[in-house]
Amino acid sequence: MATLASVPQGPHEQAGKEADEREKREKEVAENEKRQKGGHSQKQQSSSNQQRNGLPMVGGRPGQENGKSPANKAAVVPTRLKDQETEKRKGEVKVKVQAQMNRVEQEAKRLEELRKELEKLETPTKKKVLDIKKKIDSLDKELTPLTQLRQRKEKELKFAEEAYNQKSNLKLELVTKLTEIVTESERLRMQKLDELKKHLELMEKQKNSEQI
């Protein structure tokens, strides 16, 4: 480069160089203006996005929170979105839990209503059962002396049956003996009548023979 700088240049070459430098400077100015406009537009869009996402602005400069620089935007925004998603899920879970609790309360009320209805149905039944139990207890009290009387009468009946059987057997023995006596007496009477008849016949024969 030093060798080239020491070479003398003509007027035409110097004029062309100056024109190239002016064109280069104009391009640099245009590019700077374009970058500035693009950066300003990007800042406005970032500020708008942060406002929509609920990110605060500090000192009128978007993308900064608690003194953080815009370089931390990539880490802050996902964290905020994650927190918002977590809060959203918490809200959904809370709604589901509340709905479940409401269903449980409704079921509990329904069960309580059914219990009261059952109590209403059981009340007359319990009354009838108590009335019947009272009657049974009263009958038990009446049956106690009657049972004792029955047992006493059964003993008396057993004694009377034994006495009856004994007397019946004795009567049977006496009737049998009487029958025997009457039979024997009849036999003897018939025997005596036969003997008497024979004796009368014998006496009649003797009388007839004496008459002849």
C-alpha positions as CSV (number, residue, x, y, z in Angstrom):
1,M,0.0,0.0,0.0
2,A,2.9,2.4,0.7
3,T,4.3,1.7,-2.7
4,L,1.0,2.5,-4.3
5,A,0.6,5.7,-2.3
6,S,4.0,6.9,-3.5
7,V,2.9,6.6,-7.1
8,P,1.6,10.0,-8.4
9,Q,-2.0,10.0,-9.6
10,G,-3.7,11.9,-12.4
11,P,-6.6,14.3,-12.1
12,H,-9.1,11.8,-13.6
13,E,-8.1,9.0,-11.2
14,Q,-8.4,11.3,-8.1
15,A,-11.8,12.5,-9.2
16,G,-13.0,8.9,-9.6
17,K,-11.7,8.0,-6.2
18,E,-13.5,10.9,-4.6
19,A,-16.8,9.9,-6.4
20,D,-16.4,6.3,-5.0
21,E,-15.9,7.6,-1.5
22,R,-19.0,9.8,-1.7
23,E,-21.0,6.9,-3.0
24,K,-19.7,4.7,-0.2
25,R,-20.5,7.3,2.5
26,E,-24.0,7.7,1.0
27,K,-24.6,3.9,1.2
28,E,-23.3,3.8,4.8
29,V,-25.7,6.7,5.8
30,A,-28.6,5.0,4.0
31,E,-27.8,1.7,5.8
32,N,-27.6,3.4,9.2
33,E,-30.9,5.1,8.7
34,K,-32.4,1.8,7.6
35,R,-31.0,0.1,10.7
36,Q,-32.3,2.9,13.0
37,K,-35.8,2.7,11.4
38,G,-35.8,-1.1,11.7
39,G,-34.6,-1.0,15.3
40,H,-37.2,1.6,16.2
41,S,-39.9,-0.4,14.6
42,Q,-38.6,-3.6,16.4
43,K,-38.6,-1.7,19.7
44,Q,-42.2,-0.6,19.2
45,Q,-43.3,-4.1,18.3
46,S,-41.4,-5.5,21.3
47,S,-43.1,-2.9,23.5
48,S,-46.5,-3.8,22.2
49,N,-45.8,-7.5,22.7
50,Q,-44.7,-6.9,26.2
51,Q,-47.7,-4.9,27.0
52,R,-49.9,-7.6,25.6
53,N,-48.0,-10.3,27.7
54,G,-48.2,-8.2,30.8
55,L,-44.4,-7.3,30.9
56,P,-43.6,-4.0,32.6
57,M,-41.6,-1.2,31.0
58,V,-38.9,0.5,33.0
59,G,-37.6,4.0,32.2
60,G,-39.6,4.1,28.9
61,R,-37.3,1.3,27.5
62,P,-39.1,-1.9,26.5
63,G,-37.8,-5.3,27.3
64,Q,-36.3,-4.2,30.7
65,E,-37.6,-5.4,34.0
66,N,-36.0,-4.6,37.4
67,G,-33.0,-3.1,35.7
68,K,-32.5,-6.0,33.2
69,S,-31.2,-5.2,29.7
70,P,-33.0,-6.2,26.5
71,A,-30.5,-9.1,26.3
72,N,-32.5,-10.9,29.0
73,K,-35.7,-10.8,27.0
74,A,-35.3,-14.4,25.7
75,A,-35.1,-15.7,29.2
76,V,-37.8,-13.4,30.8
77,V,-40.6,-13.9,28.2
78,P,-40.7,-17.7,28.3
79,T,-40.7,-17.6,32.1
80,R,-43.6,-15.2,32.1
81,L,-45.4,-17.4,29.6
82,K,-44.7,-20.5,31.7
83,D,-46.0,-18.7,34.8
84,Q,-49.2,-17.7,32.9
85,E,-49.7,-21.3,31.7
86,T,-49.2,-22.5,35.3
87,E,-51.8,-20.0,36.6
88,K,-54.1,-21.0,33.8
89,R,-53.8,-24.7,34.7
90,K,-54.2,-23.9,38.4
91,G,-57.4,-22.1,37.5
92,E,-58.7,-25.0,35.4
93,V,-57.9,-27.4,38.3
94,K,-59.6,-25.1,40.7
95,V,-62.7,-25.1,38.6
96,K,-62.7,-28.9,38.3
97,V,-62.2,-29.3,42.0
98,Q,-65.0,-26.8,42.7
99,A,-67.3,-28.7,40.3
100,Q,-66.4,-32.0,42.0
101,M,-67.1,-30.5,45.4
102,N,-70.5,-29.2,44.2
103,R,-71.4,-32.7,42.9
104,V,-70.3,-34.2,46.3
105,E,-72.5,-31.6,48.1
106,Q,-75.5,-32.4,45.9
107,E,-75.0,-36.2,46.4
108,A,-74.8,-35.6,50.2
109,K,-78.0,-33.6,50.1
110,R,-79.7,-36.3,48.1
111,L,-78.5,-39.0,50.6
112,E,-79.8,-36.9,53.4
113,E,-83.2,-36.6,51.7
114,L,-83.3,-40.3,51.2
115,R,-82.4,-40.9,54.8
116,K,-85.3,-38.7,55.9
117,E,-87.7,-40.4,53.6
118,L,-86.6,-43.8,55.0
119,E,-87.1,-42.5,58.5
120,K,-90.7,-41.4,57.5
121,L,-91.4,-44.9,56.1
122,E,-89.9,-46.6,59.2
123,T,-91.8,-44.6,61.8
124,P,-95.2,-46.3,61.2
125,T,-93.5,-49.7,61.0
126,K,-91.7,-49.0,64.3
127,K,-94.9,-48.0,65.9
128,K,-96.7,-51.2,64.7
129,V,-93.8,-53.3,65.9
130,L,-93.9,-51.7,69.4
131,D,-97.6,-52.2,69.6
132,I,-97.3,-55.9,68.7
133,K,-94.4,-56.3,71.2
134,K,-96.5,-54.8,73.9
135,K,-99.4,-57.2,73.1
136,I,-96.9,-60.1,73.1
137,D,-95.6,-59.1,76.5
138,S,-99.1,-58.8,77.9
139,L,-100.0,-62.3,76.6
140,D,-96.8,-63.7,78.1
141,K,-97.9,-62.3,81.5
142,E,-101.4,-63.9,81.0
143,L,-99.9,-67.2,79.8
144,T,-97.6,-67.6,82.8
145,P,-100.4,-68.5,85.3
146,L,-102.3,-70.4,82.7
147,T,-99.2,-72.5,82.0
148,Q,-98.8,-73.2,85.6
149,L,-102.5,-74.2,85.8
150,R,-102.1,-76.4,82.8
151,Q,-99.2,-78.2,84.3
152,R,-101.1,-78.6,87.6
153,K,-104.1,-80.0,85.7
154,E,-101.9,-82.3,83.7
155,K,-100.5,-83.7,87.0
156,E,-104.1,-84.1,88.3
157,L,-105.2,-85.7,85.0
158,K,-102.3,-88.1,85.2
159,F,-103.2,-89.1,88.8
160,A,-106.9,-89.4,87.8
161,E,-105.9,-91.6,84.8
162,E,-103.8,-93.8,87.0
163,A,-106.6,-94.1,89.5
164,Y,-109.2,-94.8,86.8
165,N,-107.0,-97.5,85.3
166,Q,-106.5,-99.0,88.6
167,K,-110.3,-99.1,89.4
168,S,-111.1,-100.3,85.9
169,N,-108.8,-103.2,86.3
170,L,-110.2,-104.0,89.7
171,K,-113.8,-103.9,88.3
172,L,-112.8,-106.1,85.4
173,E,-111.4,-108.6,87.9
174,L,-114.6,-108.5,89.9
175,V,-116.8,-108.8,86.9
176,T,-114.8,-111.8,85.8
177,K,-115.1,-113.4,89.2
178,L,-118.8,-112.7,89.3
179,T,-119.3,-114.3,85.9
180,E,-117.4,-117.3,87.1
181,I,-119.5,-117.6,90.2
182,V,-122.8,-117.2,88.3
183,T,-121.7,-119.8,85.7
184,E,-120.7,-122.2,88.4
185,S,-123.9,-121.6,90.3
186,E,-126.0,-122.2,87.2
187,R,-124.1,-125.4,86.5
188,L,-124.8,-126.6,90.0
189,R,-128.4,-125.6,89.8
190,M,-128.8,-127.5,86.6
191,Q,-127.1,-130.4,88.1
192,K,-129.4,-130.4,91.1
193,L,-132.4,-130.1,88.8
194,D,-131.3,-133.1,86.8
195,E,-130.8,-135.1,90.0
196,L,-134.2,-134.0,91.2
197,K,-135.8,-134.9,88.0
198,K,-134.2,-138.3,88.0
199,H,-135.3,-138.9,91.6
200,L,-138.9,-137.9,90.8
201,E,-138.9,-140.3,87.8
202,L,-137.6,-143.0,90.0
203,M,-140.3,-142.4,92.6
204,E,-143.0,-142.4,89.9
205,K,-141.8,-145.8,88.6
206,Q,-141.8,-147.2,92.1
207,K,-145.3,-146.0,92.7
208,N,-146.6,-147.5,89.5
209,S,-145.0,-150.8,90.3
210,E,-146.6,-151.0,93.8
211,Q,-150.0,-150.3,92.3
212,I,-149.6,-153.3,89.9
